[in-house]
Structures are given as C-alpha cells and as structure tokens.
Amino acid sequence: MYADLLKAVMVLLPVLVGAAAAAVPTVLVERSRQRVVLDTRWDVAIQNVSANFATSARALLDLAEQHAKASEAEQKEVLERMTMERGRLHMLMAEVRILTDHRVQLAARRVVRHTWALQALLATGTDPRATDFPYAGPRERTLSSLFDFYRAVRRQLRVPHADELASLNPPVVGERS
C-alpha cells in the first residue's frame, strides 16, 4: 500500500514541480505587464493635465504682455481675461494634485503663486511678493517656475534627459552666440 502511494507521489511530484516552475515566470510577467498598463494609463492623464496646465500658464504670460501694450481701457478687459484664466489654472491645479507626484505638485503650486503675483502687479502696480523674491519680477519667476514644472513632469513621465529643455529663444543655425 505504501509502495503504491510512493509511486503515485513519485509520478505526481515532477508534474507539480514543473507546473510550479512554469507558473512563477508567468505570474511575474503578468504582474509586470499590468504595471506597465497602469503606468501608461496614468501617463496619458498626467500628460494631458500637465499640457493644459502649462498652456493656461502660458496664456497668462501672453495676457500680461498684452496688458503692457494695451490702452488703459483695454487693460481692464485684459485683467478680466487674466482672472478667468487664473480660475482655469486653479481648476487644473486640482487635477495636477490628484494625478501627479509631490515634485510636480510643488512646481505647479509655484506657477500658480507667481501668476497671481504677476496679475497683482498689473492690477496694482506693486509686486506683492517682491520682498520674498527680490531677485526677479513676477514674469521671470513665472517663467522659471513653468520651466521647473516642465522638468518635474518630464521626470515623472520618465522622459530621457528630462532636465534638458531648449531655451525660449534658441540661436539661429549658423549664428554665433
């Protein structure tokens, strides 16, 4: 009786070991595949909200330039448009907070802070953050924080050379710098 049981175990043991050996790599590959799918799904959402956030911040910078060139009557309308765009920026900030990592959230928050100071400067003539940031005005701080935001998003999305961004005004090919 023990001999029959031993034969059965000896026949089944290699089958069980083989099944386990085949199952482990399959499970590991499937987990890895699920992770990639999940990361990719989040990456698309992060890319979309980040692009919209950056577009909104860029629109605020463009409105600030329009304000500088506008007549006094037009300046009021530009400030109203800036208020609307800042509302959009705040809505996008909420999405950024939901979808992105801490580094991206901090960079985005700095963009929001400096666009507020930019609008306040245009409305009142005074930079409310001048004592905190004496080295640069709100426009320069907004641009700098926007570039920090780009870098942080690129890092989270695992873009190669994430910290390398072209300047806003690259030299013309053949031109000496």
Beta strands, then each sheet from edge to edge (+ up, - down):
end
